[in-house]
Each structure stands twice: as structure tokens, then as C-alpha cells.
């Protein structure tokens, strides 16, 4: 009986979320963006996450010229659907509304080469690539086992060796990419103007100033202060209330 009630509750929640999503889309088509935001945020506030919902929220805030929530929701959508080109395109448009133009300092060395390689695919994509290599390995093993000609056995054996290397490489790349993404703590500046201090205290001198919509990376926390780093490797302390963490 409890299982049936749980199933009915689960189905009702899905139905409610779908209804709210459709209502949000209808409001968006009518250019009632604030009402659409209320519908979409009722879904996210209930704990449900969807790339489509965050993407639509980003679109609504973009239409209202609210740069910080637009960038934030596009970033949330990209986390859930990292290979979606439409999300990436809209995110770039939203970033152009931000006042701060932070340069990206390219990293060098082996770690740069490694991250460039692994970031070509999301970590779950690397997992599927490993599964594909494992399937090919199985096919070549069957071919090796049932082949009677020496030349064919050598070809299948060499192929098995290559596919094992592929499995190891793709699995290692997936683990590296997962760890790299988990270690990053990105956030978006929501305050219209935020002073970044040289030390984690209000009386400290301003190191620089940031504006809404700028993306930062959190390095450490002390009380209500966050040490953040920009893409140009500039660091400083910002009040926790001025930013909103993406994950």
C-alpha cells in the first residue's frame, strides 16, 4: 500500500511539474516574462532540476535585461547539459551584457595539455567511450578465440591491446574531468557593484570592484567572506551575500 501511495505521489509531482513548465512556456510566448519566471522557479524551488527549466529561466531574465540571473541560470543549465550548443550560445550573449571584461590568461605546461584533452568531452561521455571500447575489445576477443589463421589471430590480438589502451585512457580521462569539475566552485556576482577586498574584513582596502553577472571561482571561505579568483588569476575577498554559487 505504501509503495502504491509513493508511486501516486511521484506521478502527481511529475504531472504538476509538467503543468508548471507548460504554463511557463505559455507566459513566455505571451512575453509575460515575470509570470514565466514564477512558473519555472516554482519547479526549481521544489528541488527538481532540469536543463530545460534553467535554460528557459535564463531566456526570461535575458529578455528582462537582468544579467546576473540570466548568466546564473544558463550556467546551471550547462551543468546539466554540457554539450548543448544552444545553451552555450545564449550564455555567451548573456555574458556580453556584463560590465566587467575579464581576460582569460591561458595556462601552460602539462596540466594545460591534460585539461585541454579531457575537457573535449564531459565525464559521462568519457564513460560511454570506455563502454564502446570495451564492446570492441569483446568483439576482437571473440574473433581471436574463434580464428584459426595465425595472421587473423595476430590482428585480433593487436586490436585487443589497442582497445584496452582506449578503455584505460578514456576511463582515466573521465575520472580526471570529474575530479576537475568537482574541485571547481564557480559563482556569479549578483550585487550590482561588489567591492573585492584584499583581506576578509570590511575595513580592508578595496583590491578591485566587480559588477553583476561576472563569474568567479571560490577558493576558500572565512565566516561570511569568500576568497575568489577571476579568469585573469586576480584574487580577492568578497562578501558571501554578493555572489551566488552555481553548484
C-alpha positions in Angstrom: 0.0 0.0 0.0 2.8 2.4 0.9 4.5 1.7 -2.4 1.3 2.5 -4.3 0.9 5.8 -2.4 4.5 6.7 -3.1 4.1 5.9 -6.8 0.9 8.0 -7.0 2.7 10.9 -5.2 5.6 10.6 -7.5 3.4 10.7 -10.6 1.4 13.7 -9.3 4.7 15.6 -8.8 5.7 14.9 -12.3 2.3 15.9 -13.6 2.5 19.2 -11.5 6.0 20.0 -12.8 4.9 19.4 -16.4 1.9 21.7 -15.9 4.1 24.4 -14.4 6.6 24.0 -17.3 3.9 24.3 -19.9 2.4 27.4 -18.1 5.8 29.0 -18.1 6.2 28.4 -21.8 2.8 29.9 -22.5 3.6 33.0 -20.4 6.9 33.3 -22.3 5.2 33.2 -25.7 2.9 36.0 -24.5 6.0 37.9 -23.4 4.9 37.9 -19.8 8.4 37.0 -18.6 7.9 37.7 -14.9 4.9 35.3 -14.8 7.0 32.7 -16.7 9.8 33.1 -14.2 7.4 32.4 -11.3 6.2 29.2 -13.0 9.7 28.0 -13.8 11.1 28.9 -10.4 8.2 27.0 -8.7 9.8 23.9 -10.3 13.4 24.6 -9.2 12.3 25.7 -5.7 10.6 22.3 -5.3 14.0 20.7 -5.7 13.6 19.5 -9.2 16.4 20.2 -11.7 16.2 20.3 -15.4 18.4 21.8 -18.1 15.3 22.9 -20.0 13.8 24.8 -17.0 17.1 26.6 -16.2 17.5 27.4 -19.9 14.0 28.9 -20.1 14.7 30.9 -16.9 17.9 32.2 -18.4 15.9 33.3 -21.5 13.3 35.1 -19.4 15.9 37.0 -17.4 17.8 37.8 -20.6 14.6 39.3 -22.1 14.3 41.4 -18.9 17.9 42.5 -19.2 18.8 41.0 -15.8 22.3 39.9 -16.4 23.2 38.1 -13.2 20.2 35.7 -13.0 20.4 35.2 -16.8 24.1 34.1 -16.6 23.4 32.1 -13.5 20.6 30.0 -15.0 22.4 29.4 -18.2 25.4 28.2 -16.2 23.0 25.9 -14.2 21.6 24.6 -17.5 25.0 24.0 -18.9 26.0 21.9 -15.8 23.1 19.5 -16.6 23.5 19.5 -20.3 27.2 20.4 -21.0 27.2 19.6 -24.7 24.1 21.7 -25.6 25.3 24.3 -28.2 22.1 26.4 -27.8 22.8 26.9 -24.1 26.4 27.8 -24.8 25.4 30.4 -27.4 22.8 32.1 -25.2 25.2 32.1 -22.3 27.8 34.0 -24.4 25.1 36.6 -25.3 24.2 37.0 -21.6 27.9 37.4 -20.7 28.2 40.3 -23.1 25.7 42.2 -21.1 28.1 42.2 -18.1 30.1 45.3 -17.5 33.3 43.6 -16.4 35.5 42.3 -19.3 37.8 39.9 -17.6 40.6 38.5 -19.7 41.4 34.8 -19.7 45.0 34.0 -19.0 45.9 30.7 -20.8 47.5 28.1 -18.6 50.7 26.4 -19.8 52.5 23.2 -19.1 51.4 19.5 -18.9 48.4 20.3 -16.8 47.1 22.6 -19.5 47.6 19.9 -22.2 45.9 17.4 -20.0 42.9 19.6 -19.1 42.5 20.7 -22.8 42.3 17.0 -23.8 39.9 15.8 -21.1 37.6 18.8 -21.4 36.8 17.9 -25.0 34.1 15.6 -23.5 32.0 15.6 -20.4 33.0 12.9 -17.9 29.9 10.8 -18.6 30.7 11.0 -22.3 34.2 9.6 -21.5 32.4 6.8 -19.7 30.4 5.9 -22.7 33.5 6.0 -24.9 35.1 3.5 -22.4 32.0 1.3 -22.8 32.3 1.4 -26.6 36.0 0.4 -26.4 35.0 -2.4 -24.1 32.5 -3.7 -26.6 35.1 -3.6 -29.4 37.5 -5.4 -27.1 34.9 -8.1 -26.6 34.3 -8.4 -30.4 38.1 -8.7 -31.1 38.4 -11.3 -28.3 35.7 -13.4 -29.9 37.4 -13.0 -33.2 40.8 -14.0 -31.7 39.2 -17.0 -29.9 37.5 -18.5 -32.9 40.1 -17.6 -35.6 42.2 -20.5 -36.9 44.6 -18.5 -39.1 47.7 -17.1 -37.5 47.5 -13.8 -39.3 44.0 -13.2 -38.1 44.9 -14.1 -34.6 47.7 -11.6 -34.6 45.4 -8.9 -36.0 42.7 -9.5 -33.4 45.3 -9.7 -30.6 46.8 -6.4 -31.6 43.3 -4.9 -31.8 42.5 -6.2 -28.3 45.7 -4.4 -27.0 44.6 -1.2 -28.6 41.1 -1.3 -27.2 42.4 -2.0 -23.7 44.6 1.1 -24.1 41.5 3.0 -25.2 39.5 1.8 -22.2 42.2 2.9 -19.8 42.7 6.2 -21.5 39.0 7.1 -21.7 38.3 5.9 -18.1 41.3 7.9 -16.7 40.2 11.0 -18.7 36.7 10.6 -17.3 37.9 10.4 -13.7 40.3 13.4 -14.2 37.5 15.5 -15.7 35.1 14.5 -12.9 37.6 15.5 -10.3 38.5 18.7 -12.1 34.8 19.8 -12.3 34.1 18.8 -8.6 37.1 20.8 -7.4 35.8 24.0 -9.2 33.4 26.2 -7.2 32.0 28.7 -9.7 29.7 31.6 -8.6 28.1 34.6 -10.2 28.2 38.1 -8.8 24.6 39.2 -8.0 25.3 42.5 -6.4 25.1 45.4 -8.8 28.5 46.6 -7.6 30.7 44.5 -5.3 33.9 45.6 -3.7 36.6 42.9 -3.6 38.9 43.3 -0.6 42.5 42.5 -0.1 41.6 40.9 3.3 38.4 39.2 4.6 37.1 42.2 6.6 35.0 45.3 5.7 37.7 47.8 6.8 40.3 46.3 4.4 41.3 48.3 1.3 39.5 47.5 -2.0 41.5 45.4 -4.3 39.1 45.9 -7.2 35.4 46.2 -8.0 33.2 43.7 -9.7 29.7 44.1 -11.3 26.7 41.8 -11.6 27.0 38.9 -14.0 30.7 38.3 -13.6 31.8 34.7 -13.0 34.2 34.0 -10.2 35.8 30.9 -8.7 35.7 30.3 -4.9 39.0 29.3 -3.4 38.2 29.4 0.3 35.8 30.7 2.9 36.2 32.6 6.2 33.0 33.5 8.1 30.8 35.5 5.6 33.7 36.1 3.2 34.8 34.2 0.1 38.2 34.3 -1.4 37.6 34.3 -5.2 39.7 34.1 -8.3 39.0 35.5 -11.7 40.0 34.0 -15.1 42.9 36.5 -15.2 44.1 34.9 -12.0 43.3 38.0 -9.9 42.2 37.1 -6.4 40.5 38.9 -3.5 37.8 38.6 -0.8 34.2 39.3 -1.5 31.2 39.2 0.9 29.2 35.9 0.6 25.9 37.9 0.1 27.2 39.5 -3.1 27.6 36.2 -5.0 25.5 33.1 -5.7 27.2 29.7 -6.1 26.3 27.7 -9.2 26.7 24.3 -7.6 
